[in-house]
Each structure stands twice: as structure tokens, then as C-alpha cells.
């Protein structure tokens, strides 16, 4: 058929067809006699595909790559492009919801009795701008696509440095209805834990989470860290120390009922999601790294994996019974971490729970003391890691979650690694 017939059949303009041809998306055959283009059924199918991908907002560059995958019969790669476009649309939707919320808050301020203080409107606008920039500015500075092939070996090699030790397990509950701290003996050969919260709590001097505490701390870093029992180690800095133990604790605290829907954010190669899958949960795992997800699919073909990130989860509201994340939250800036908490709450059911396992400082004083001691000891690897990442403050995370109706409890696995569980009161 000629270009007019093709345009009429597809319901698009002849100009659009010529544009796609100029961009190299289609290559209709030209008649030798007059040079007119002839469009085959395959050209029509290709134009329909282009129109469908344009309809969902995909860029011409992505369409070109997606068509290449289709030509090679690579459905998985095509799905990745579609998921990426879906993630973009969810990000736009989340941002629009935030703008609607800010507008409503401005309307509510205007309706209050008395004269309007326009500085409040300015503050709302500044806050909205800062959060928008936080959502847009994240990028993978660590290139996890390149690390995917050896990620599991690297984690286990690092995790294997501390084995064959016996210590005590510490669980600190906080918030409304908090329980007493408890100590349980580890089995022989288990990894080391730290029990200083228990000792100091028995002395009524402090707790691990104390947003309203009047406790004071020594000025020097060594005394502060000695009090916490979390000094700077002498060996190389190991992000994945106590990795297996922490994942087991996360799984134990979530304790999914078979069939419950769970989301693992920043899943990597799926190690935590796999443990929950074995417990009977219906797991969805997301990550921003295509290569990490490919490894995850290979390891757990029954798991639903999807491209996405903390800041705009590509799921509808109230989609999951629980959300978990391990060794990923610290890649977000403080503003981005607050956005991530909001997103987790959005996709959870009303009874949904959150469990985060990550490297965290107990509080700002702990962070300052830790950095001071690392500087004094000349541990440049610790300092570089702290500069490159944003290890959250545990007390701040607990406060943020409790302020919106959660009860929290947490366990410390080593100097920095904690598992935090948040369960809604309602």
C-alpha cells in the first residue's frame, strides 16, 4: 500500500510516517519505476508498534533500541524497556500527587482565620522544590551493573571474615508499648553481636532509640564509642560483615504468612527476597540495575522482578503486606530517605510492616565520634565509605516512623549494622 493508505489504516498522519522513516525506525521499499514508497504488512506492524510505544511516552532513542530487541526476538530486553518506561510514568505520577498535596495544603492555609502569612506558602514551595530535586538527582555512582556478575561472591567473601565466634544477641524495642531489652544466647559458631545497649539500659543511662532523652555523652570519641561498644575496627572496612545473620533476622522478624505479598527494594541479586520466598511469601523484587535483576531472575525464576527504585515505586497504593530492604537504603541522601519512607508507606496495606537492614549510626553523636576515631586512627577506607554513602541515623528513622503511627524495634549486629522493624499501631 502507499503512504496515504498506510496512514488511513493506522489512523496517523503521513507526516508522522515520514518522520519515523527519517529517524530510521522504518525502511519501506521504494518502487524503481517512480520512487514511491510501498508499505508491506511488516511495515504496518512496525508502525503500529512505534505508535504504541510513543503512546506510553517512550523516547525515540528507546523505541529504536526496543525495536532492535524485538527484531532479535529478545522479549526479556523488551520487557525491561517497558518497565523502565513504566517507572518513568510512576515517577511523574508520584510527583503530580505531591504537587496536588502541596496545593491542597496551600488552600488549607488560605482558609484559616486571620490574615494569611505568605511566608508559609513560600516554605511549602521551597520544601516541594527540595523534594522534587531529591527525587530527580539520584544516580548510581557505584555502577552496580558492572558488579552484578561477582556480587554474591564478593558479599560472601566479605561476610566470611567473621565466623566461629560466640556472643549475645541484643534486641531493643522502642516507641509506644516498648518491651524491655532482651538477650538471647547465640548458638555455637554464630557471628558476634554487641550487647552494650542492654548494659547501659540496665544502668538507666540510655536506650538505643531515645528521641526525647536527656542523656549526655562524653566529648571525646573514644569514650563515646566505648560506651556504645562500637569502636572503629583495626582491619579493613567491611560493609557486608554479619550479612547472613542480618538477612536471617529480617526474615525472622517479617515472618510472612504463606501467600502474603512482599516487596524487596534494592534487591540486588535477590538474597533477602529469596529467603522470604522460601518462607512462602509472594515476593516482588525491584532494583535499578538491569544486570542485578538478570542474576536475580536466574536464581529465582518464580520471583516477580522489576526495574525500579526507592523514590518512585512502580506500584499502585496498598499493593503489599510488607516491604523490606537490605544494604541499599544508605545509597540515598537524607532528603531521599524521607521520600523513600513515604513511598514504602504508600504501597503498603493499612497493616503493612517495614523492615530495613543497613549500616546506620545510632545517632548524630555516634556518627561524630565514629568519624573522629577513624580520622585519629588513619582509617581512610572507613572515611571514604562514609563520605560516599549516607548511613542514616537510627534514632531519626525510628522517630520518623513513630510520628506516622508505627511501633519500632531494632537490633544491632555490629558497629554499624542494624535491623529495624516498624509495625503500624492501627
N, C-alpha and C positions, 0 to 999 in steps of 0.2 A: 504494500500500500504506500501511497505518497504521504508527505508530511501532514497535509490537511486531514486526510483520512485517519492517520495515526493520532493527531491532536483531537479530533472529534471522538474517536473511540476511547481515549483516555480522559477526556474532559479537562485537558490542559491546553495552553496556547502553543502555537507553532514556534513562537519566540522562545518559550521555555525549552522546547526540544532542541532548538538550535544552540541555546546556551549550554545545555548538557553535552552537546556534541563538541562545542568549543573547548569545554573543560576535559574532554577525553573520556567521559563516562559512557558514551555510546559511540559506535562506529558503523553507521549504516552504509550499505553498499551503494555506490554511485553508478548509474547507468552509463555505459560507454557512449551511447548514441547522443544523449543530451545533458549528461552530468547531473540529472535529478537524483535525489536520494530515494532509495527503496527500503522500506521498513518491513522486516520479517517478524514472525511471531516471537522469535527470541528477542528482537529489539523491543517489541511491545512489552514483553515480560520484564526486560531490564528497566525500561522506563517506568513501569508500574512499581518496581522495587525502589527506584530512585525517589519517586513521588511519595511512597510510603515512608521512607527514611527521612525525607525532608519534612513530612507532616509531623514527625515527632521531634523536629528541631535539630537533626543531626547536621553537622557541618559537611561541606563538600569534600573536605580532606578525609574525614572519617567515612563518608559514603564511598569514596574511591577505595579506601582500604577494605571496607566491608564487602564491596563487590568483588575485590580480589580474593577474599576468603571464600565467598560464595562460588566463584569460578573454580576454586581448588577443592570444593566440597568440604571445607573446614567449618562445620556447624558450630563447634565449640568456640572458635575465634569470633564467629559472627555473633554468638550469644554474648561474648564479652563486650563487643562494641555496643550491643543493645543495652546491656546492663550499665555500661558507662553512661550512655545517654539517659537512661532512667535515673541514675544517680544525679546527673546534672539537673534533671527536672525536679527531683525531690529537693535538691538544694534550693532551687528557685521557689518551690512551694513553701519550704520551711522559712525562707527569708520573707516571703509575702505574708505568711502567718505572723511573723514577728512584727512586720510593719503595721499590720492590722491591729495587733495588740497595742503597739505604741500609740497609734492614732486613737484607739479607744481610751487609753489612759489620759491622753491629752484632752479628749472630750470630757472625761470624768472630772479632770482638774478644772475645766472651764465652767462646769455645772455647780461647783462648790460655792457656798455662800461667801459673800465678801468679794473684794477686788482680786482679780487674777494676778498672781505673781508670775510674770512671764519667764523668770529665771528657771522655774520648774519645767517649763516647756523646753527651754534650752538644754537643761540637764537630761531630760528624756531623749532629746535628739542626739546629744553627744554620746549617751550610753548606747543608743541604737547604732550610731555610726561605728563606735568602737567594736561592738559585737559583729557587725557586718564585716568589718575589716578582719577581725579574728577568724571568721568563718572562711574568708576568701584567701587568707595569707598562708594557710598551712601547705607545706610541700614535703615530700620525702627526701630529707637531706642525707639519709643513710643508704639509699638505693637498695631497698630490700629485694627488688627483682634479681639483682646480681647475687644476693646472699642466699636465695631460696634453695639452691641445689645442695648447699652444705649446712643449712641452718640447723637441722636436727643433730648432725654430728657435732657441730660447734657447741650447741646447748648441752648435750650430754657430756662432752669432754670437759666443759667448764663445771657442770654440775657434779662431776665425779671427783672433783678435787677435795670435797669434804664428805667423807664417808667413814663408817666404822667408829663413830663417837656416840656416847650416851649422854643425854641431858634431860631437861624437863621441858614440857610444853606449856606455854602460857596463853591463856585466853582472857582478854579484858573486855567486859561488856560495859557499855556506857549508854547514856541517854535515859529517857523515861523508863522506869521499871528495870533499871540496870541490875544485873546479878553481881555477886561477888566474883572476884578473880579466882580462877581455879587452876590447879597444877595437876597434870597427869603425867605419869612416868612413860617415857618413850620405850619402845621395845629395843632389845639389844641390836646394835648396829645401826640405829636410826641417826639421822643428822642432828646436829646441835641446835638447841633453842636457847632463848635468853629469858631469864625469869626475874629480871630486876624490877619490872613493873609490880610484880607480886610483892616483893620485899618492900619496896617503897610504899606501896599501898597499905601494907600491914602497919607501916610506921605512920600512916595517915598523912604523909607528906605530899603525895601527888598521885594522879592516875594518868594512864596513857592519853586519855582524851579529857581535857579539862578546860572547856571554853570559858567558864566563869571562875576558875581557880585563882586564889590569891597567893599561890606558892611563888617563891622567889628562887633564883638559880645563881650558882656561883658565876663570877665573872670570867674565870679562866676556862679555856676549852677543855683542858684535861680533866678538871674536877667535874665539869658538866657531863662529859661523856662517861666518866667513871660512874657517876650517879645513875645514868641511863643504862650502863652496861653495854654500850655500843661504840666502842672506840674504833679508830681507824686501824685496819689490819696492816700487818707488815708485808704481806705478799701482794702480788698483782691484783688490781681491782677486778672483781668477778661479778658481773651483772646477774648471771644465772646461778649463783650459789643458792642451794636449797630449792632449786627449781621444781624437782619432782614432788618434794614434800609440800610446797606451796600449792601446786596444782591438785594434789590429793586433798588438801584442806578445803580448797574452793569447792571441789566436787562433793565432799562430805557435808559442808555447810549448805550448799544448794539442795542436796539430797532430792533429786527430781522424782516426782511420781511418774510412773511409765505413761508416756503419751503427752506429758507437759511440753509446751513449746518454749525452746530456749534460743537465745541469740548470743553468739560469741563475737565480740568486736575486736578487730585486730588479731584475728585468729592465727595468722602466720601459716604454719603447716598443719594446724588443727589439733595440736596435742591436748589442749584443755577441752575443746569441743568433743574430741574423740572419747575422753573419759566419761563425759556426760552422756554421750551417745550409748556407751556401754551400759549405763545405768537405766536406759530405757527412754531417755528424753528424745523428742523430735527436734534435732538441732539444725539451726541455720548459722552459718559462719560467714562473716564478711571480712574483707581486707582490701586495702588499696593496691596491693601488689598482685598482679596477674600471675606471676611465677609462683609466689607462695600459694595461691589458690589452686594452681595446677597440681602442685605437690599434694595439697590437702585433698583434692578430688581423687588422686591416685590412691592415697592411703585410706580414704573413707568414701567410697563411691556412693554410699547410701545417704550421705550428708548433703544438705542443700547449701551450696556455697555461692557467694555473690560478691561482686565488686561494690565497695562502699567504704565509708569512714565514719568516725565518731560524730562529725559536725552536721551531717545531714543523712540520717539513717534512711535507706531507701525502702521504708516500710510504712504502712498505714498505722494510725494510732491504735493502741491497745492490741498489738499483734502477738505479744509474747508473755509468758508466765514468769520468766526470769531473764536477766541479762548478766553476762559475765565478761570479764576481760582480764588478760594477764600480760604483764610486761609490755604494755602498749600505751597506757594512759599517760606515761611520762613524756611521750613524744609531743604532747600538746602544751601550748603556753597556758598560763593561769586563766586568761580570759576564755581560751578554747576549752579548758577543762570544765568551766562552768556551763558553757554551751553543750558540752558532751553530757553532763549530768541532766540537763533539761531534755535532751534528745532521748536518753535512756528512759526517763520518766514518761515521755510521750508515747513510746512504743510499748510500754508495759500495761498489763491489765491493772485494775484497781488493787489487786492483791499481789502484784508482781514484785519480785525482790531483785536486788542488785548485789553482786559480789565482785570486788575488784582486788586483784593481786598484783602488787607492783612495788617498786622501790619508792619509799616515802620517808620524809623526815617526820619525826613525832610532832614537832612544832618549829617555829621560827628560831627559837633559842638553840634547839638541837642542830638545825642547819648551820647556824653561825658557828657553833662550837666544832662541828664536824669539819667545816671548811678551814677553820683556824688550825685545827690539829693537822689536817692534811697539808696545809701550807708549811707548818713548822717541821713536819716530817719529810717534806720534799716529795710528796706523792703526786706527781704531775698527772698520772693516769686517772686517779680519782677526781682531781680538779678539772681535768679536761672533760670527763664524762658529765660532771655536774654542770659545767658551762654549756655543753651541747644539748642537755636534756632539761626537763622541768619536773624534777621529782616533787610531787605535791606535798603539802603539809597535812598530815593525818588529822590533826585536830580541826583544821579548816574544812576538810572533806566531811567529817562527821557533823560539824555544825551546819554545813550547807544542806545535808540530807535530813538532819533532825528538824531544821527550820521548815521543811516542807512535809513533815509528818512521818518520818521514818525513825525506827529504833535501830541503833547501830551497835555492832560489836566487832572486835578486831583482834588479830593475833600477830605477834612479831616472830619472824622466822630467823632473822639475823640482824645485823647492824641497821640495815635499811629496809629489808623486805618485809612487807606486811600483807595480810589478807583482811579485807574489810567487807563485812556483810551488812546490808541495810534492808530491813523488812518494814513495810508500811504498818502504821498503827491501825488504820481504818479497816 
